[in-house]
Amino acid sequence: MTTSFRSMITRGYSERGVDVAASDGFRLAARVFMPAGPARGTVLINGATAVPAAYYGRFAGFLARSGLRVVTYDYRGIGASAPPTLRGFQATMSEWAELDARAMFHFARSEWAEPVALAGHSFGGQLIGLVDELRQASGALLVASQLGYFGYWPLLERPRLWMIWRALVPAATAAYGYLPGKLGLGGDLPSGVAREWARWCSQPGYMISEHPSARVRFALFDKPVRLYSFSDDDYAPRRSVDELISLFVNAKLEHRRFEPADLGLDELGHFGFFRPRLAETLWPEALEFLDASLAGKTPAPPAIERKRPDELWGFDAADVLADLDYGRA
């Protein structure tokens, strides 16, 4: 059901849709969440692979109610930026970075002429290594971001992942002309995106194997970074997260790793951070981090302590698909 403009005002923020043109002319669907009063700054949310921007709406609304302007958007071929059919639609992950994310960052900076902080989920955090301009951000809040080379996963998981990246994705994209979400990797993906993702996940260094300059971009990012990761996240096991962290050699980086039980939950996984059940725990400390970054201050240490750093491992496809369905609602 669509929420009316009036009802959003009563909740402390307003929301509107905008179209933003990338440098090649492609129109990206975006939404702007505006606080009821003056904004203290702007947050650009860069989403995960195959996850529509609607998934981040509740978190964006929380930040907007708290006084921050927030911009969400769909990469080409995803959500509201997708054509009626993906069969034959041309897009790659590199274009998501070089065209889409770059255009949205320019939009956020030029539209309001004020500091912009980043919030990146999974691939959205990796974008820092692919887009020069993102180093101009005042800080970066990363959630479940990692380097996706399958060799960074636990040993027993690698054969399954090898089959996905080397066999399933090439065969499915050849047969359908795109990668159907029903195969278990999220929403539908343009074939070029799926194939490039599969190549990166099959090669040591992940995207750095094809974009060696990414290592330099990560190293040049010298603003505050907070990275949240979770012990039951099957898309971001500990080593894959640590490999990404190792690239931020000049950033003021804080890694916040939780088990679900630390927050009184049974599961969090790759998508749980953006569910409203964290509105009284991790969301407020994320807001404080973004506020401090936008003000050019050093973020204060969070109040919530990590209780148990031990790694858990378990794959539950039903939970992952349920999370994605939640985002599409």
N, C-alpha and C positions, 0 to 999 in steps of 0.2 A: 504494500500500500504506500502511495506517495505521501510524504509529509508536506504539509502546506507551509508556505513562507511565514504566515502568521504564527503557526505553532512553533517554528524554529526560533522566531524572535523571542517568544516567551521562554524558551529554554536557554536563552543567553547568547545566541549566535544566529547568523543568517547564512544561507548557502545558495550559491548560484552556479550555473554551468557556463563555461567559456570554451571557445575553440582557439587553439594556439597553433599557428603555422610553423612547421619545421622549415629548415632552409631549402628543402626540396619541394616545398609547397604542400606536403601532406598535412592535413588538419587533425590535430590531436584533441581528443575530448578530455576536458579537465573540469574540476570543481574547485571553487574558492569558498572557504569557510571563514566568515568574518565575525570577530567578536562584537558584542553590543557596544562597547566603548572603543577608545583608541587602542590600536594594536601595539604591542611592545616589540613586534618583529614578525618575520615571516618564516614559516617552516615548509619546506618542499619535501613531500613524501615520495620517494622512489620505490616502487613496489617490487615484489618478487616475480620470478618467471611464472607465467600462466595464471597469475592472481589478479583479478579485476580490481580497479581502484575502489569500487564500492566496499571491498573488504576492510578498507582503512577508514571508512566513514565515521565509525563510532569513536575511534581514537582521535581523528581530526576534530570531531565535535567537542570532545573533552578539552583538547588544547584551545579551541576557539572560545569555549565558555570561560576558559581561564585567562583569556586576554591575548592569545597569539593568533595571527592570521595563518591559515593553513591552505596549501594547494596540493591537491591530489590529481592524478592523471593516469590514463591508460596508454601504454605503448601501442604503436601501430599493430593491428591484428589482434588486440586484446580488448575485452569488454566493450565499452562504447566507442572505441577507436577501431573496431573490427568491421570489415565489409560483410554483406549478407552471407557470403561463403568464403572460406579460406582457401579453397581449391584454386591453385594458381596464383594466390596472393604473394607478392614478393616482400620479404622482410628478413632481417637477420638480427641477432643480438648486438652485433657491432653497430648496426643502424639504430637500434634502441638507444645505444649510448651516444654515438656521434651526432645523431640527428635529433632524436626525441628528448633525451635527458638534457642535452645542451640547450635545445629550444626552450624547455620548461624552466631551466635555471635562468636563462636570459630574461624570460617573461617575468619570473618572480622578482628579479633584481630591478628591472627597468620599470615595471608597473608601479612599484611603491618606493623605489629609491631608498631602501633601508637594508640593514643586514638580513641575510638569509641563512638559516641553519638547515641542515639536511637530516632527514630521517630515512634510513634505508633498510629495507627488509630483504635479506638474502642477496639476490642479484643487485638489489638497490644499493647495497653497501659496496659491492664490487665495482660499481660505476666510478668510484673515486679514482680507480686505476685506469679508466678509459676516457675520461673527459677532463681536459686541462682546466677548464673554468671552475670546476668544483672545488679546487683548492682555495678559491676566493670565499667559500662559505665560512661562516663564523664558528662552526663546529659540526660534528656528525654524531647522531645517535643511530647505532647500527643494531639490528635485531636479527639473530640467527644467520649472520653473514659468515662466509667461509670461502675456501677455494675447493672447487668441486671435483678435483681429480679422484677417480675411484680408488686409487692406491692409498688415499688417506683414510679410507674406511677400514673397519675391522676385517681381519683376514677372511673370515667365513662369509662376509657379505660381498666380497669382491667378485666371485664368479657370477652371481646374480646381476650385479651392476654391469659387468663386462658384457653380458648378454643383452642388457637393455640398450647400452650405448653403441655396441658394435653390430647388433643384429636386429633387435626390435625396432629401434627408431628408424634406421635406414629402410627396413622392409615396410613399415607402416606408412612412412611418408611417400614412398614410391607407390604404394597401393592406393592410398586415399588422396594424395596431393597435399596433405597437411598431417599433423599429428593429432589424432582424436584424444580428447581428455578422458574418454571412457577406458583408455588403456592404463590409466592409473597414475599419470604424471601431472595431474592438475587439469586446467582447462585446455581447450583446443589451442594448438600452436601452429603458426605458419611453418611450412616445411623448412624454409631457410633458417628460421630460428631454431627449430628442433635439431637440424643437422649440425649447425654450428655448436649448439649446446652439447650435443653428443661428442663432437670432436674434442672440445675443450675438456670434457669429463674423462676422455680416454687418454689424455696426454699429461705427463708430469708437468706441474706448473699451471695446469688449467689454462686460463685465457692468456697467461704470460707466454705460453708456447707459440701463440699467433700474434700477440701484442706485447713484444718485449719491453716497449716503452712504458707499460703499465707499472713495472717495478719502480721506475723513476717517479711516476706520478704519485704512487703511494708514499714513497720516501719524501717527496716534497710537501706532503700534507702535514702541516705543523700546528693545526688547531686542536682543540679538545675533542677527543673521541671517547664515547662510551659504547661498549659492545656487550649486549645481552646474549647469552647462550644458555642452553638448557640440556640437562643430562639425558632426557628422553627424546631428543631431537634426532630422528633418523636421517634427516637431510643435512645435518651439520654436527657430526661427531667431533670429539674434542680435538683430534689432530688436525682436521680440516679447518677448524676455527683458529688454532694456533698457527697454522701456516699463513693464514691471512694476517693475523696479528703481527707476525714477524716482519711483514712488509712495511708497517707503519713505524719506521725507525726514528722519525723526528716528531711524531705526534705525542701529545699528552694523553696517552691511552689508558683507560680503565676497563678491565674485563670483569663483568658481573655474571657469574655462572651460577645457576640455581638448579636444584632438584625440585620437582613439583611439591614435595612434602615441605620444603622450606617455606612455601607460600600457602600451605594448607590445602593443596590440590592433589588430585590423583594423576593428572597429566597436564602437560603444557605443549610439548612437541614443537614443530616448526612454525605453527600458526597461532599458538595460544596467547602470545603476548598481546595481540590486538583484540582479544575478547574482553567485554566489559567487566568480567569478574576480577580483572586486575586494576580496576579503576580506583581502588583504595590502597593499593600496594605499590606496584611498579610504575603505574602511570604517573602518580604525583612526583616520584623521584625523577622520572624521565622529563617531566615538565620543568622541574628545578634545574636539571642539566641544560635543557634547551634555553631557558631563561638566562642562565648565567652565560652561556655561550653567545647568545645574541647581545648581551650587555658587555661582552669583552672581558668577563671576569672568569676566574678559575672556579669551576663547579665545586660545590661543597661535597664532602663524603656523604653518601646515602646513609639513611638510618637503618635500612633493612640489612641484616647480616646474612651471609651465606652460611648455612649450617653444615652441609656435607658436600665435599667436592668430588665424591666418588662418581665414576662414570657408570651409567646404566645403559643397557642396550636391548632393544626390542622393536620390532617393526609391526605396526598395526595399520594396515591399509585402510580399514574402515574408519578409523579416527581421522586419518589424513583427508579422506574424501568428505567426511562430515564437516571438517573445518572449512574446506573449500566451498561446500554447499552453503555454509553459514555466510561466507563472504559474498556469495552471489545473491543472497536474499535481499 
